[in-house]
Amino acid sequence: MAKQTIRDIDWNGKRALVRVDFNVPLENGRITDDTRIRAALPTIQYLLDQNASVVLMSHLGRPKKKVVDSLRLAPIAQHLSNLIDQPVKSIPVTTGADATAAVQTLQPKDVLILENTRFDPREEANDQSMAQELAELGDVYVNDAFGAAHRAHASTEGVAHLLPAVSGFLMEKELAELGSLLADPERPFIAIIGGAKISDKIGVITNLLGMVDTLLIGGGMANTFLLAQGVAIGDSLAEPDAVNQVHEILSLVGNSRAELLLPTDCVIADAMDANARKNIVNIHAVPAGWRILDIGPETVATFGSKIHGAKTVLWNGPMGYFEAAPFAEGTRGIAQALAESTARTVVGGGDSVAAIEQMNLADKVTHISTGGGASLELLEGRVLPGVAALNDKS
């Protein structure tokens, strides 16, 4: 169901309490990729232009319910200040008397960022008392953190029941892109699913089988499919405990219109190491003691041909051990095929997005999703708590 957005609110003189996803990678206190911060800028700028004051809240990393100085949001505030060309205040608390005092000093067009929400043990428990304390800091709640929308936390779901609650522009775009992808894709519709573990994506694959024309499987999860079919995979990563679920998926394929393709060749190595000996072999010729670390050039060509013939393409997950350059060619080949395609192309998942961005191809795809787990749960057909709690359009 369509949700209200920030366009549906008269913001003049109001205080916007905005949940953003500023969970960005840090290295020695320095932001190494500010994509998620930049993704929130249209929402923040719109609110400022509408004469609102803006109170931002986000998590950062996994502090495990305690204060971790390296995960404070003050450096994020400074970076955001540079991006919007105005001061962004930060405070070392999320709720309480100091937070209340800080927001009461805000004037229209001021921006304040609260401390890391996950420093408070009540956040992940979706504690009602924390949600109430957050609600007291704003007039209207805005959720623009699609990447955290699958979490029923105090700052993503609890507070939305206590204030008028609407989506920001990023949330609106993600829901529109992924929602229409699943509701009415132009065909042929191709999905490429990779990554290490099939157990993480059983629900996604099962749901997609009822929608797609072709499902292409790569990455470590393809090994479990091969194992289930009796193919010798050497020392390759696989999940023997998931073999029965793979058999169920293969049965579903037999009863659906979908075609499922697995790798026909692969890049193997004698160790999971960038400096290991490697070779390209047929998928049925993996020697004992070796491991599959990437799809081979024949598979890249086959998958690429399917992509080039498609009208809609969804890609989630790398095709191999993408972190090591010798085993990144399969993932890079898929990224290049998407960039050259005339289809509507949607990319989600950290390594898939990383491949697109490292190759400077981000402007060649239709949509890059900012939500890993949230994207997967939406593709699985689940209701996202952070979305369900927002006000309906009607």
ZIQUI-V279926 format. One record per backbone hydrogen bond with DSSP energy under -0.5 kcal/mol. NH is the residue of the N-H (numbers start at 0). CO is the residue of the C=O. Records with the same first field share a line. If there is no record, write none. Layout:
BEGIN
NH->CO + CO
END
This chain:
BEGIN
3->390
5->166
7->4
8->5
10->8
12->50
13->10
15->13 + 52
16->14 + 139
17->15 + 54
18->16 + 141
19->17 + 56
21->19
23->21
26->29
29->26
31->24
32->24
37->33
38->34
39->35 + 36
40->37
43->39
44->40
45->41
46->42
47->43
48->44
49->45
50->47
51->46
52->13
53->109
54->15
55->53 + 111
56->17
64->117
65->62
70->67
71->68
76->72
77->73
78->74
79->75
80->76
81->77
82->78
83->79
84->80
85->80
88->110
90->112
99->95
100->96
101->97
102->98
103->99
104->100 + 101
105->102
108->51
109->106
111->53
112->88
113->55
114->92
116->57
118->115
119->116
120->118
122->119
125->122
126->121
130->126
131->127
132->128
133->129
134->130
135->131
136->133
137->134
138->14
139->14
140->163
141->16
142->165
143->18 + 141
145->143
147->144
148->145
150->147
152->150
153->122
155->152
156->152
157->152
158->153
160->156 + 157
161->158
162->158
163->138
165->140
166->3
167->142
171->167
172->168
173->169
174->170
175->171
176->172
177->173
178->174
179->175
180->176
181->177
182->178
183->179
189->187 + 311
190->213
191->313
192->190 + 215
193->315
194->317
200->197
201->197
204->200
205->201
206->202
207->203
208->204
209->205 + 206
210->207
211->207
212->188
213->188
214->258
215->190 + 213
216->214 + 260
217->192
218->318
220->194
221->218
222->218 + 219
223->219 + 220
224->220
225->221
226->222
227->223
228->224 + 225
229->226
230->225
234->289
235->232
241->238
242->239
245->241
246->242
247->243
248->244
249->245
250->246
251->247
252->248
253->249
254->250 + 251
255->252
258->212
260->214 + 258
265->280
266->293
267->265 + 278
268->290
269->276
272->270
275->272
278->267
280->265 + 278
282->263
284->281
286->284
289->286
290->268
292->266
293->266
295->264
299->295
300->296
301->297
302->298
303->299
304->300
305->301
306->302
307->303
308->304
309->306
310->187
311->187
312->343
313->189
314->345
315->191
316->347
320->292
321->319
323->320
324->322
326->323
327->324
331->327
332->328
333->329
334->330
335->331
336->332
337->333
338->334
339->335
340->336 + 337
343->310
344->342
345->312
346->366
347->314
352->348
353->349
354->350
355->351
356->352
357->353
358->354
359->356
360->355
363->360
364->361
365->344
366->344
368->346 + 366
371->369
375->371
376->372
377->373
378->374
379->375
380->377
381->376
384->382
385->148
386->383
387->383
388->384
389->386
390->164
392->1
END
